[in-house]
């Protein structure tokens, strides 16, 4: 879609990821700003209508961008239609010229009234920007527990080194029962972006629960990002399955059954969650959890 005339060297174009030249320009700016290249993700078939770039082009090159990810979460089996904004970026020479406001206005025209809320994650350098557009800071909560564990590890590492590895994981994800609150429908594209780029060694399998686990081990702390299985998974048994070196477990989601877990504010370096919309105004715990990958760009 072109907002401006064909004779104008500046154009607003959106949803152009199938165009190789325009996609390459997007990747050049994303690499210069974030050190990220989305081409391999596109070649995996994961970049579709789940991630829509809205960009300002000047003479064929992207100079500013806001990407939109429409998401449907299930919370207590009620759908929450949320819109995530990400990869908000502007070429250094074009900053301060109002391009992001123009792009956000276009996003609002397209999605206004179609979503229950909006969220994004911002670096500390731009936290003053988003309140100008009606966003407010939102403190997420994280569930955690101390672990007393004398057993041996029973999980198997299943790194993603091949197409066959990815196919097995995708099959397990799509066959999974709901395992926690704010369950993202069709999480495969987002997870594959995260796992193939940053954490290919972070996939595990626990046979006794028939559970696939996305997790990181940082010292004696276990961070469970996601759990998948055809039946409800016992998170406490999953944590025990990582063996005796674990002293604390942190969940990247809100469990269906919080018994045995404590809750604390989620504080992250150089990251602030911003939200707006009716869904976030409910007087109950509204956490979108720690969504990996695109949620941080």
C-alpha distance (Angstrom), angle and dihedral (degrees) to the residues before:
residue distance angle dihedral
X1 . . .
X2 3.78 . .
X3 3.78 116.0 .
X4 3.79 94.8 -173.3
X5 3.77 133.8 50.5
X6 3.77 122.2 -77.2
X7 3.80 89.9 -116.0
X8 3.80 92.3 56.3
X9 3.83 112.1 92.7
X10 3.83 89.0 -146.6
X11 3.80 115.7 74.7
X12 3.80 137.1 170.4
X13 3.80 109.0 -137.2
X14 3.79 127.0 174.8
X15 3.77 138.1 -175.6
X16 3.79 92.3 18.3
X17 3.81 99.3 137.2
X18 3.82 92.7 121.6
X19 3.81 90.5 62.5
X20 3.83 107.1 90.1
X21 3.80 96.8 -154.1
X22 3.78 95.5 46.1
X23 3.82 91.5 43.8
X24 3.80 89.7 51.2
X25 3.80 90.3 53.0
X26 3.81 90.2 50.5
X27 3.80 89.3 51.5
X28 3.79 92.3 50.1
X29 3.80 91.7 56.3
X30 3.82 92.9 42.3
X31 3.80 89.5 51.7
X32 3.79 93.0 49.7
X33 3.83 94.0 47.0
X34 3.81 104.4 32.6
X35 3.79 105.7 10.9
X36 3.82 88.6 -116.8
X37 3.79 130.9 132.0
X38 3.82 117.4 -170.6
X39 3.81 97.1 -168.3
X40 3.79 97.9 100.7
X41 3.82 89.4 48.2
X42 3.79 89.2 53.0
X43 3.81 91.5 48.7
X44 3.82 89.2 53.3
X45 3.80 87.1 61.1
X46 3.80 93.1 -114.6
X47 3.81 101.1 114.7
X48 3.78 105.9 83.5
X49 3.80 134.4 113.5
X50 3.80 89.8 -33.5
X51 3.82 89.2 78.3
X52 3.80 117.0 34.9
X53 3.80 118.9 -176.5
X54 3.80 117.8 -146.8
X55 3.79 106.4 -165.9
X56 3.77 142.8 173.5
X57 3.82 110.7 -136.7
X58 3.76 123.6 -160.7
X59 3.80 113.4 -168.0
X60 3.77 91.6 -23.9
X61 3.80 98.4 -45.6
X62 3.82 127.0 104.9
X63 3.79 109.4 -117.6
X64 3.82 99.2 169.4
X65 3.79 135.9 14.0
X66 3.79 145.0 -177.9
X67 3.80 115.9 -175.3
X68 3.79 122.3 -154.1
X69 3.80 126.3 -150.7
X70 3.82 114.0 -172.6
X71 3.80 107.2 -153.8
X72 3.79 135.0 -176.4
X73 3.79 116.4 -155.2
X74 3.79 126.5 -173.7
X75 3.80 112.8 -138.4
X76 3.81 112.7 -179.8
X77 3.82 84.8 -19.1
X78 3.81 91.2 -58.6
X79 3.82 114.9 120.7
X80 3.78 118.4 -121.4
X81 3.79 113.2 -166.5
X82 3.76 105.8 -154.5
X83 3.76 131.2 172.9
X84 3.78 119.9 -143.9
X85 3.78 120.3 -158.3
X86 3.78 117.2 -154.9
X87 3.78 146.6 155.4
X88 3.79 89.7 43.3
X89 3.79 102.3 177.1
X90 3.79 142.9 151.1
X91 3.78 130.5 -168.7
X92 3.80 108.6 -104.9
X93 3.80 93.8 -116.6
X94 3.82 91.5 52.0
X95 3.80 99.9 49.8
X96 3.78 120.4 121.6
X97 3.82 93.5 28.2
X98 3.81 98.1 106.8
X99 3.80 98.4 -106.9
X100 3.81 94.5 133.4
X101 3.81 91.6 51.7
X102 3.80 89.8 51.2
X103 3.79 91.2 50.6
X104 3.81 94.1 46.3
X105 3.80 89.9 50.6
X106 3.81 88.9 54.3
X107 3.82 91.4 48.8
X108 3.81 90.1 51.2
X109 3.79 91.0 51.0
X110 3.79 89.9 53.1
X111 3.81 99.9 41.7
X112 3.79 106.0 23.6
X113 3.80 109.3 128.9
X114 3.81 92.4 12.0
X115 3.80 98.0 86.1
X116 3.80 137.9 59.5
X117 3.78 93.4 -146.2
X118 3.79 148.2 -18.9
X119 3.77 130.3 -126.7
X120 3.78 139.4 176.6
X121 3.79 140.9 165.8
X122 3.78 120.1 -123.6
X123 3.78 134.6 -166.0
X124 3.79 117.0 -122.3
X125 3.81 90.7 -106.8
X126 3.83 92.3 67.5
X127 3.81 104.4 33.0
X128 3.80 89.6 114.2
X129 3.80 92.1 59.3
X130 3.79 104.1 66.0
X131 3.83 101.2 54.3
X132 3.82 85.1 63.9
X133 3.82 86.7 65.9
X134 3.80 96.6 47.1
X135 3.81 99.1 -92.2
X136 3.79 122.2 133.9
X137 3.81 130.6 -162.2
X138 3.79 114.1 -96.4
X139 3.79 123.9 -161.9
X140 3.78 110.4 -142.9
X141 3.78 121.8 -152.5
X142 3.79 127.4 -131.8
X143 3.79 128.8 -156.0
X144 3.79 118.5 -137.7
X145 3.78 142.5 160.7
X146 3.76 139.4 -165.3
X147 3.79 111.6 -112.5
X148 3.79 127.0 -141.6
X149 3.74 102.2 -172.0
X150 3.78 128.1 160.9
X151 3.78 98.0 163.5
X152 3.77 131.5 103.6
X153 3.78 121.9 -103.3
X154 3.80 113.8 -88.4
X155 3.78 100.0 176.9
X156 3.79 119.7 102.6
X157 3.78 120.8 -139.4
X158 3.80 111.5 -126.2
X159 3.81 106.2 -177.5
X160 3.78 119.8 -165.4
X161 3.79 102.5 -116.5
X162 3.79 101.2 139.1
X163 3.77 145.6 25.9
X164 3.80 88.5 -100.0
X165 3.81 90.9 55.4
X166 3.79 90.9 52.1
X167 3.80 92.1 46.2
X168 3.82 92.2 55.1
X169 3.80 91.5 50.3
X170 3.81 93.2 46.5
X171 3.80 90.6 51.3
X172 3.81 90.7 52.0
X173 3.80 92.9 47.9
X174 3.79 93.6 50.6
X175 3.81 92.1 47.8
X176 3.80 94.0 48.0
X177 3.77 126.3 120.3
X178 3.80 116.9 -132.2
X179 3.80 105.6 -78.4
X180 3.81 104.3 179.6
X181 3.77 145.3 6.1
X182 3.79 118.2 -75.0
X183 3.81 91.0 32.7
X184 3.79 109.6 -170.0
X185 3.76 114.7 -134.8
X186 3.81 111.6 -131.5
X187 3.81 98.3 4.0
X188 3.81 93.2 168.5
X189 3.84 99.8 100.9
X190 3.79 93.5 47.0
X191 3.79 94.3 45.9
X192 3.80 93.6 47.0
X193 3.79 90.5 53.0
X194 3.79 89.8 52.9
X195 3.78 97.5 41.4
X196 3.79 100.3 42.7
X197 3.80 93.6 46.8
X198 3.78 104.9 35.8
X199 3.81 114.2 7.0
X200 3.82 114.6 28.7
X201 3.81 89.4 143.8
X202 3.82 94.7 53.7
X203 3.81 100.7 83.4
X204 3.81 118.1 105.2
X205 3.78 137.9 174.5
X206 3.83 127.2 -147.4
X207 3.77 108.3 -163.3
X208 3.81 97.7 -164.6
X209 3.82 89.8 60.6
X210 3.81 96.1 31.4
X211 3.78 83.4 -129.0
X212 3.78 132.5 152.2
X213 3.78 111.4 -151.7
X214 3.80 131.2 -162.9
X215 3.80 104.7 -157.1
X216 3.78 146.6 149.7
X217 3.78 127.3 -150.1
X218 3.79 113.8 -148.9
X219 3.79 109.0 -179.5
X220 3.81 104.8 -57.3
X221 3.82 93.7 -19.2
X222 3.80 122.6 99.1
X223 3.80 116.4 -155.7
X224 3.80 112.6 -162.4
X225 3.80 107.7 -159.7
X226 3.80 98.1 172.9
X227 3.80 141.2 -7.7
X228 3.80 125.8 -159.8
X229 3.79 131.6 -173.9
X230 3.81 139.9 139.4
X231 3.83 90.0 -111.8
X232 3.81 132.0 37.2
X233 3.81 108.0 -72.1
X234 3.80 123.5 -136.4
X235 3.80 102.2 -127.9
X236 3.79 93.6 -163.2
X237 3.80 90.4 57.6
X238 3.78 90.5 47.1
X239 3.80 90.0 53.9
X240 3.81 91.1 48.6
X241 3.79 88.4 50.9
X242 3.81 90.6 69.1
X243 3.80 91.7 67.9
X244 3.76 140.8 -128.4
X245 3.78 99.9 -43.8
X246 3.82 93.2 74.6
X247 3.81 118.1 96.2
X248 3.80 100.4 164.8
X249 3.79 133.6 27.1
X250 3.80 123.1 -159.1
X251 3.79 123.9 -167.9
X252 3.78 122.8 -142.8
X253 3.81 89.2 -153.5
X254 3.80 141.8 37.9
X255 3.83 109.1 -93.6
X256 3.79 123.0 -129.6
X257 3.79 88.4 -126.4
X258 3.82 111.7 33.8
X259 3.81 94.2 -173.9
X260 3.80 109.8 130.5
X261 3.82 94.3 21.5
X262 3.79 130.8 98.2
X263 3.80 125.5 -149.2
X264 3.79 130.7 -133.5
X265 3.80 136.4 164.2
X266 3.78 113.5 -82.7
X267 3.80 107.9 -123.1
X268 3.81 117.8 -178.0
X269 3.77 130.4 179.6
X270 3.80 114.9 -105.7
X271 3.82 93.0 -5.1
X272 3.80 130.9 107.1
X273 3.78 124.5 175.9
X274 3.82 114.0 -137.8
X275 3.80 123.7 -166.8
X276 3.78 143.0 175.1
X277 3.78 135.7 173.5
X278 3.78 141.1 72.5
X279 3.78 96.2 -73.1
X280 3.80 92.1 64.0
X281 3.81 92.1 50.3
X282 3.81 94.9 68.7
X283 3.82 111.2 115.5
X284 3.80 92.5 -122.9
X285 3.77 134.5 83.2
X286 3.80 105.8 -64.9
X287 3.77 108.8 -177.7
X288 3.77 122.8 156.7
X289 3.78 88.6 -162.3
X290 3.75 125.3 -135.6
X291 3.75 101.8 -51.9
X292 3.80 109.6 -165.5
X293 3.73 130.2 -133.5
X294 3.81 115.3 1.3
X295 3.78 92.9 31.1
X296 3.76 88.0 71.7
X297 3.82 99.3 48.7
